[in-house]
Amino acid sequence: MESDGRPAGKRIVVTGATGNVGTSVVRALAGDPRVASVLALARRRPALEIAGVRWDTVDLSRPDSEDRLSGLLRGADAVVHLAWRFQPTHDPVVTWRSNVLGSVRVFRAVAHSGVPALVHASSVGAYSPGPKDEPGVDEEWPTHGWPDAAYCREKAYLERVLDTFELRHPQIRIVRMRPGFLFKETAASEQRRIFAGRYVPGSLLRPDLLPFVPDLPGLRFQALHTADAAEAYRLAALNDVRGPFNLAADPVVDAGTLAELLGSRVVRVPRALVRTALAAAWRTHAVPASPHLFDAVLRLPVLDCGRARDVLGWQPSRSSQEALSAFLRGVRRGRGEDTAPLAGRSVG
């Protein structure tokens, strides 16, 4: 018996457990009767308490973290690797050390500790530019990213690292999750800070203050509620599946979808005009979201999620509009959770 009274079962380790996806994944895993314990790792220990979850700290950007990580992973049945830093976009060396070198340390620790399964958080951002029309691209579409955007470059690089890792460690079951944009109400404050900055009021997303939604060429993307993504991670961690899985909900989001959610209207706007304004704001540190990521978003392909349905047995329970509505509601209310990344804050 485990110390919390649970019967013996799977022991799962989750990195990046205090973020948008991590908090949902640890809850999904802890609620599964096949899971005996969840070890949730993050750079900073949260105040959040979840039954069946034990917290510990590790900073993957540190070269000396690998030995500690190997010890923490010993005896685990699966590792779900979610740890990721989106900022600072002005200093990509910092994100490279955390995201790329930190991930490589996780992969090596998985092999060194004899963990039989690794579930890695890749992204739609790992894909090369592709078609915006449905049914979308499957998991065989090239994963070279958009090289000008650090986020895409890092996600694509790790796809190549895992290609080699799989060849060297065929005994490890490796799953790569490639979701679209993930939203939930309690992650809204974090996402506002990441993309719009700390001081942009959530109250600005009132319909009466948004006279129109810009209809940009290429503005067509997929969204998913984080809880639905967490369910896919749970299935991948506990079942004998391998390979990549696209994750997204219907419908595909465009300017018309956003205008409907915001009670606004659509106005065609030149892409160059928006990019020039964003680039100027980014260069002056007025907003943290880089124009390079803007370029990437307009080139992301639409995903075909048939493999997740047929192999993983996964279906989203919420639409993309419901996911976006949760985000908008959370921004307006300053919603968050008791973790450093998700701390709630109302501005304005």
C-alpha positions, -999 to 999 in steps of 0.1 A, spaced: 0 0 0 11 36 -7 14 60 22 -19 77 12 -38 45 13 -39 38 -24 -32 3 -37 0 -3 -55 -1 10 -91 17 32 -115 41 59 -104 42 88 -127 66 118 -127 55 151 -143 79 179 -150 66 215 -154 38 205 -131 28 241 -120 19 255 -154 -12 256 -176 -9 220 -187 9 206 -157 -17 214 -131 -44 197 -153 -22 167 -160 -14 160 -124 -51 162 -115 -60 139 -143 -34 113 -133 -41 116 -96 -78 109 -103 -70 76 -121 -73 45 -99 -44 29 -118 -20 56 -105 -5 50 -71 14 83 -69 23 114 -89 56 132 -83 51 167 -96 83 186 -104 88 224 -109 114 251 -104 94 265 -75 73 246 -49 37 257 -51 11 262 -23 -13 240 -43 -24 208 -26 -37 179 -47 -46 145 -32 -22 118 -44 4 144 -56 38 150 -40 57 181 -50 95 185 -54 117 211 -70 143 209 -98 157 236 -121 163 219 -155 183 248 -168 211 240 -143 238 216 -156 240 199 -122 202 191 -123 207 158 -142 220 137 -113 192 149 -90 167 143 -117 179 107 -122 174 101 -86 139 115 -86 129 94 -117 142 61 -103 113 36 -100 89 56 -121 67 39 -147 64 70 -169 76 105 -172 54 133 -186 77 161 -197 60 194 -198 85 219 -184 89 249 -208 97 286 -206 81 311 -230 100 341 -218 122 360 -222 118 364 -260 145 390 -260 171 365 -247 166 332 -265 198 318 -248 178 317 -216 149 297 -231 173 275 -250 191 265 -218 158 257 -201 138 242 -229 163 225 -251 192 216 -228 167 210 -199 148 186 -221 179 168 -231 187 163 -194 153 149 -188 157 124 -217 191 113 -205 178 109 -169 149 88 -182 173 64 -199 197 64 -169 170 57 -144 154 29 -165 120 46 -169 101 26 -195 79 54 -209 84 91 -218 55 114 -229 70 146 -243 51 179 -249 58 189 -284 35 213 -302 18 223 -334 46 248 -334 70 220 -343 54 216 -377 67 232 -408 43 258 -425 14 240 -441 -22 241 -454 -48 260 -434 -77 240 -448 -94 209 -433 -90 180 -429 -55 192 -421 -21 175 -419 -14 142 -401 16 133 -379 38 126 -409 40 163 -419 75 177 -415 85 190 -381 110 217 -390 91 245 -374 93 282 -384 131 288 -379 127 326 -371 106 319 -340 125 306 -309 95 286 -297 91 268 -330 129 264 -334 132 248 -300 102 225 -304 115 213 -338 150 208 -325 137 185 -298 119 164 -324 153 157 -339 168 149 -305 140 124 -299 145 108 -333 180 99 -322 170 91 -287 144 65 -300 170 48 -321 194 46 -292 168 35 -266 142 13 -285 131 -2 -251 116 31 -240 81 38 -252 81 74 -265 50 95 -271 51 130 -286 20 152 -281 15 180 -306 -15 201 -294 -28 233 -308 -33 263 -285 -43 253 -250 -66 274 -228 -84 272 -195 -98 298 -171 -72 295 -144 -43 299 -168 -56 331 -182 -36 355 -161 -4 336 -170 -12 337 -207 -20 374 -206 14 381 -189 32 359 -214 18 373 -246 4 408 -238 25 418 -208 18 423 -171 1 457 -174 -25 451 -201 -59 452 -184 -81 422 -189 -110 446 -189 -99 457 -224 -114 425 -237 -149 439 -232 -169 438 -264 -177 476 -262 -140 484 -262 -132 462 -292 -147 478 -323 -134 450 -346 -113 419 -349 -86 421 -376 -90 395 -404 -54 387 -413 -43 365 -441 -34 332 -424 -53 339 -392 -67 304 -388 -56 282 -359 -68 254 -336 -76 256 -299 -82 230 -271 -93 232 -235 -64 223 -213 -84 197 -194 -90 178 -227 -53 179 -234 -46 166 -199 -69 136 -206 -48 128 -237 -16 129 -216 -32 106 -191 -41 81 -217 -7 83 -232 11 78 -199 -10 48 -189 -16 29 -221 7 10 -245 8 36 -273 38 52 -291 46 79 -315 31 114 -322 -4 126 -317 -21 157 -329 -45 173 -304 -71 199 -312 -109 206 -310 -134 218 -336 -140 242 -351 -109 258 -365 -107 293 -352 -106 323 -375 -114 360 -373 -151 353 -376 -150 329 -346 -132 355 -325 -156 382 -335 -185 361 -325 -170 353 -291 -162 390 -285 -194 404 -299 -175 424 -324 -172 426 -362 -145 415 -387 -124 441 -406 -97 431 -432 -63 444 -421 -30 442 -439 -7 417 -422 23 440 -427 5 468 -407 -1 446 -377 34 430 -378 50 464 -380 31 476 -349 39 444 -330 76 446 -339 78 482 -327 61 473 -294 83 442 -289 115 461 -296 106 487 -270 96 459 -245 60 472 -245 48 436 -252 66 403 -246 52 385 -276 77 386 -305 68 394 -341 86 362 -351 60 341 -332 33 362 -349 48 351 -383 48 315 -372 12 315 -360 0 327 -394 19 298 -411 9 269 -387 -10 241 -405 -44 228 -395 -41 194 -378 -59 162 -385 -65 145 -351 -77 112 -364 -47 92 -350 -55 104 -314 -91 93 -319 -83 59 -334 -51 49 -315 -53 68 -282 -91 66 -279 -92 103 -272 -119 129 -281 -122 164 -268 -152 171 -246 -153 208 -253 -152 229 -285 -126 254 -294 -151 282 -287 -156 268 -251 -118 268 -246 -115 304 -258 -145 315 -237 -129 300 -206 -97 320 -214 -116 352 -220 -136 348 -188 -104 341 -169 -86 372 -183 -115 395 -173 -116 380 -138 -79 378 -132 -82 341 -125 -52 318 -115 -41 291 -92 -17 288 -62 14 283 -83 41 308 -94 33 306 -131 -5 307 -127 -8 333 -100 -40 352 -107 -40 390 -110 -65 415 -121 -52 446 -140 -75 475 -147 
